[in-house]
Amino acid sequence: MSELTINTTQNVNINFTAATVGDRILACLIDLAIKTAYYIVIYGVFFYWLGMDQILGRMDDWSRIAVVLIFFLPVMLYSITLESLFEGQSFGKKLLRIKVVKIDGYQASFGDYLIRWFFRIIDISMLNGMVALIAIISSKKSQRLGDMTAGTAVITLRNKVTINSTILEDIGQEYVPVYPLVIKLSDNDMRIIKDTFQFARAKNDLETMEKLRLKIEAVTGIKKQLSGTNADFINTILKDYNYYTQNM
């Protein structure tokens, strides 16, 4: 499986795992089964029970084409409609826990889904999907032609990255920072601090927290306030850094 690195709008790199070819094919087959079931229901209800074929027989060619298109439009627009509504997922993708994302960190737009939908003609409809299969296998980011053109990729959500996997901290709009000198630190410094802090806290390693506090003070010139533990101090450092970098 390919690893994808997405740079978010906060300039934070988040690693994702690209969906496997097998997952994408199975999701496509599930969607195909849903569309086939729709075809069967439409044919059975409207063309067999209600005699729609006889009604169509009395229409001119253009009217007949228009009616048929109306009946089968949901199938034609299946993927673009669902991916737009469910932020990159069709029913098949939901079941397989994969989704479409932008490789630049932004949420994919309707225009991106439209490009992917249009390229299905080349990727999937032509040669029974062989074009898409070859493109996905040969691409470093496991992209079919539609993904390459739209700047998207399909990732798996089975190892979904959370805020704890990044340097981001959940701070409210009313948050008041304590240590302005925290801006002397870099994103890489904060990743190391957060990873070390989380490890030490999980092990209740007070000695490591003490060393981490001393290192932060030495690099930034910040002095810990008298009240509060080393854990409180480091947690404040993380929050302050997020406050200043998000509001600069």
Summary of the structure (lengths in Angstrom):
residues: 248
radius of gyration: 26.2
end to end distance: 37.3
largest distance: 89.4
contacts: 697
relative contact order: 0.11
helix: 63%
strand: 8%
